[in-house]
Amino acid sequence: MLSARAAARQLPRALGRRTFATPADTPLSKKVEMTNWEKGHYINYAKMNENLNIVRQRLNRPLTYAEKILYSHLDDPHGQEIERGKSYLKLRPDRVACQDATAQMAILQFMSAGMPSVATPTTVHCDHLIEAQIGGEKDLQRAKDINKEVYDFLSSSCAKYNIGFWRPGSGIIHQIVLENYAFPGGLMIGTDSHTPNAGGLGMAAIGVGGADAVDVMANLPWELKAPKVIGIKLTGKMSGWTSPKDIILKVAGILTVKGGTGAIVEYHGPGVDSLSCTGMGTICNMGAEIGATTSLFPFGDRMYDYLAATKRKDIGDFARSYAADLREDEGAEYDELVEINLDELEPHINGPFTPDLATPISKFKEAVKANKWPEEVKVGLIGSCTNSSYEDMSRAASIAQDALDHGIKAKAQFVVTPGSEQIRATIERDGQMKTLEDFGGVVLANACGPCIGQWDRRDVKKGEANTIISSYNRNFTGRNDANPATHSFVTSPDMVLAMTIAGTLDFNPLTDKVKDSQGNEFMLSEPSGEALPPRGYDPGQDTFQAPPEDRSSIQVAVSPDSDRLQILQPFDAWNGKDATDLPILIKAQGKTTTDHISMAGPWLKYRGHLDNISNNMLIGAINSANGEANKVKNSTTNEWDAVPATARDYKSKGIKWVVIGDWNYGEGSSREHAALEPRHLGGLAIITRSFARIHETNLKKQGMLPLTFTNPEDYDKIQPDDKVDLLITELAVGKPMTLRVHPAAGGQAFDVSLSQTFNEGQIEWFKNGSALNTMAKAHAK
């Protein structure tokens, strides 16, 4: 008789019907909980299968795995329009995950909806606010002191609204999700761009802005433009110095930083079977660097083994009963197909300054010399959410041990970031941590640290050209240490160790020798390591806070005097009238991204305080009146001032205002602050040639009017000093709206036609003052 695993491998696949199991032998209606940390939240394969069968009958074609997950989570599988790359899907995700920097505003917005608890299972993870300075414990304690009020707010609000809370020191959100929450076939949204890490467990996990997370937390369907699907077919098997990281480094070189935009990257083919589950996670994680919506792998034995190792064997068994729909159909078509033969794949090093400049190790020395990149390696860094699995750490430790056995240590500084408390505790127990420390490594807190720029680096001066090499995912200019002259290279942990031993980029461990403590030359041994710990994982310290049974008496901790947190007040509802004599706050010229509208960097600490962060509103936008940023004329005083200051003056005088914008206004990050700030400072409408879709939706959610010139050339007819009337009473689905322009230079007023994309529900958002007001109103009934 075949074992369950062997049977799973031999079962045929067929279009349009499930062939793996029948309701009689392994019912999909079985009650299996999503995670060991929650009660009463079950994986609903039965409902997913039902939705999928409805869509199959409608489409009558083979489906990719990405499509199966999305279509099985449709809010309305019968009526949903479905066309890859065009339709807007309304989806019901299984989970929400937030990191601490983005969770603040998401929870503050959720609180104003007036609901007693989140409608969708949600977790918050404290990983972004811990700065790497000295080492793990001291850095963690310092972060707890500096961010105490933020952590207290997150802890109390999570307890109040039935949200799982992972305290500082738990680890990086994506590693915690993989270890505890991801499951095959699931759909999750997370408020961080590397959420796709969970694709290593066959989950469609998508990075979003906080406003999207609030929708799902509050039981609204989540909207996503139906992605195209890029197939990556893997054949062959990796060996030696080649690692899973090299697959995504190669893919980034092929597709570039924009190649995955609007698409899900789906890996398949016989080469998948040789990859560990955490190795697949690494590949999916860094898919964010090619702009992909998410990346994922089909369910297989290596995922089953990882689920069993992380005490979720029941989920693995349940997934096997649904396995036919946890992979692509035979004959599924991709919008683009890339093939990679793992037998021929070389280790790669990508960078500097961009993650898609991919160089195989055999050509790397030549590239270093040709580009005059600084050859000396100053710092080698391993870990982060991308590469801190047990396999990564044990392979790295094997290389470090080889060096130690030859009497040598790291030539460059060496830094280790464990991805989670579980990994830290397990590698401490099994000896890898001691090996890495003996080699010269400094072990940092279980947090993002240098990967996101939380690094108090002091070994080079700002502006000094130097080289660092890491196993991280991003290496844009200044990303890690705020030094624009730092040449940051991204590679596998194995290659980081090799370069750290050599102390130079002029080294290829596959062909070159290093000198031992006696001056004798030797070749580094190929790395080796276990995918899973033979003795199981050590969970380490308990860092999880579960919501209490009785949440009624919990008070959310926000000081009225805080400069980092501020309870949101509901925005005013529309007064039902047309708006007249409105000043133009700024006529923005050229590119106006969400970074121009609401900058990041030093403003990160104000993510939970709307009034304080509003002091960065539109300070990066270029004023067409003078070609300058953050300098506009106040129509009531005729004085020039900063954009936020002028908006505040208008607001204090009860004057609503509008912004005139150029093409694709609001492109970039889906940051909801870029929509919240203009609303908070008294804005009524943003009128542009065109919008980036997510920003347009975010503006609607906050009760703003995103409007476009029906004739884009009308942008040129309006001058920054003009006054305008907005005939809001004309607002109706599919109908234009009139903008009446009163030229500052005198002369006859003229009308301009404006287009809008509001549907009935979104018009209600505007009338009530915001989507959250609409939710609160419905909840109060």
Secondary structure, DSSP 8 states (H G I E B T S, - for coil): ---HHHHHHH----TTS--S--TTTS-TT---BS-TT-SS-B--HHHHHHHHHHHHHHH-S---HHHHHHHHTBS-TTT----TTT-EEEE--SEEEEEHHHHHHHHHHHHTTT-SS-SS-EEEE--SS--BSS-HHHHHHHHHHHTHHHHHHHHHHHHHTT-EEE-TTSB-HHHHHHHHT--TT-EEEESSTTGGGGGGGT-EEEE--HHHHHHHHTT--EEEE--EEEEEEEES---TT--HHHHHHHHHHHHTTTTTBTEEEEEESGGGGGS-HHHHHHHHHGGGGGTBSEEE----HHHHHHHHHTT-HHHHHHHHHTGGGSS--TT---SEEEEEETTT---EEE-SBSTT-EEEHHHHHHHHHHHT---BEEEEEEETTTB-SHHHHHHHHHHHHHHHHTT---SSEEEEE-SBHHHHHHHHHHSHHHHHHHTTEEE--SS-GGGGT-B---SS-TT--EEEEES-S--BTTTTTS-TTEEEEE--HHHHHHHHHHTBSS--TTT--EE-TTS-EE--------SS-TT-----S--EE---S--TT------TT-SSB----------SS-EEEEEEEEEB-S---HHHHB--GGGGGGTB-HHHHGGGBTTTSBBTTTS-BS-EE-TTT--EE-HHHHHHHHHHTT--EEEEE-TTBT-SS--THHHHHHHHTTEEEEEES-B-HHHHHHHHHTT-EEEEESSGGGGGG--TT-EEEE-GGG--TT--EEEEEE-TT-S--EEEEEE----HHHHHHHHHTSHHHHHHHHHH-
